């Protein structure tokens, strides 16, 4: 089995009002950051034994449902589960 960890974030060119609100909140608490971006994290457990096959399925899932390519981008990492 293979577990995929998918991180979806807004493209750099897209305004992130939620990230801006969090950045301002952190500043009020005395924490200063150059930028804050909010995204989503998705974990998918697949009955695959090869990373290549898992990558193909995850890419298809992202293209068809999980990612809005107009405004978002994604990255994936895989873990083999014994």
C-alpha positions as CSV (number, residue, x, y, z in Angstrom):
1,X,0.0,0.0,0.0
2,X,1.1,3.5,-0.6
3,X,0.0,6.7,1.2
4,X,0.0,9.9,-0.7
5,X,0.3,13.3,1.1
6,X,-1.0,16.0,-1.2
7,X,-0.5,19.7,-0.3
8,X,-2.7,22.2,-2.3
9,X,-1.9,25.9,-2.2
10,X,-3.0,29.0,-4.0
11,X,-0.7,30.0,-6.8
12,X,1.7,32.8,-5.9
13,X,-0.2,35.2,-8.2
14,X,-3.5,34.7,-6.4
15,X,-4.4,36.9,-3.4
16,X,-4.8,34.8,-0.2
17,X,-7.2,36.8,2.1
18,X,-7.2,34.0,4.7
19,X,-3.4,34.0,4.8
20,X,-3.4,37.8,5.2
21,X,-5.8,37.6,8.1
22,X,-3.7,35.0,9.9
23,X,-0.5,37.0,9.3
24,X,-2.2,40.1,10.9
25,X,-3.4,37.9,13.8
26,X,0.2,36.6,14.3
27,X,1.5,40.2,14.2
28,X,-1.0,41.2,17.0
29,X,0.5,38.4,19.0
30,X,4.0,39.6,18.5
31,X,5.0,37.1,15.8
32,X,6.3,38.5,12.5
33,X,6.3,36.5,9.2
34,X,7.2,37.7,5.7
35,X,4.1,35.9,4.3
36,X,1.5,33.4,5.3
37,X,-0.3,31.2,2.8
38,X,-3.2,28.9,3.7
39,X,-3.8,25.7,1.8
40,X,-5.2,22.2,2.3
41,X,-3.6,18.9,3.1
42,X,-5.1,15.6,1.8
43,X,-4.0,12.1,2.6
44,X,-5.0,9.2,0.3
45,X,-4.2,5.5,1.0
46,X,-3.9,3.5,-2.2
47,X,-3.8,-0.3,-2.8
48,X,-0.8,0.1,-5.1
49,X,2.6,-1.4,-4.7
50,X,4.5,0.9,-7.1
51,X,5.0,4.6,-6.7
52,X,4.7,5.2,-10.4
53,X,1.2,3.7,-10.5
54,X,0.2,5.7,-7.4
55,X,1.5,8.9,-8.9
56,X,-0.6,8.4,-12.0
57,X,-3.7,7.8,-9.9
58,X,-3.0,10.8,-7.6
59,X,-2.3,13.1,-10.6
60,X,-5.7,12.0,-12.1
61,X,-7.5,12.7,-8.8
62,X,-5.9,16.1,-8.6
63,X,-6.8,16.9,-12.2
64,X,-10.4,15.7,-11.9
65,X,-11.4,16.8,-8.4
66,X,-8.9,17.9,-5.8
67,X,-7.2,20.9,-7.4
68,X,-8.6,23.9,-9.2
69,X,-5.8,24.6,-11.6
70,X,-7.0,28.1,-12.4
71,X,-5.9,29.3,-8.9
72,X,-4.2,26.3,-7.1
73,X,-1.1,24.2,-7.4
74,X,-0.1,21.0,-5.6
75,X,2.8,18.9,-4.5
76,X,2.7,15.2,-3.5
77,X,5.0,12.9,-1.5
78,X,4.6,9.2,-1.1
79,X,5.1,6.7,1.7
80,X,5.2,3.0,1.2
81,X,3.1,1.3,4.0
82,X,4.2,-2.2,4.8
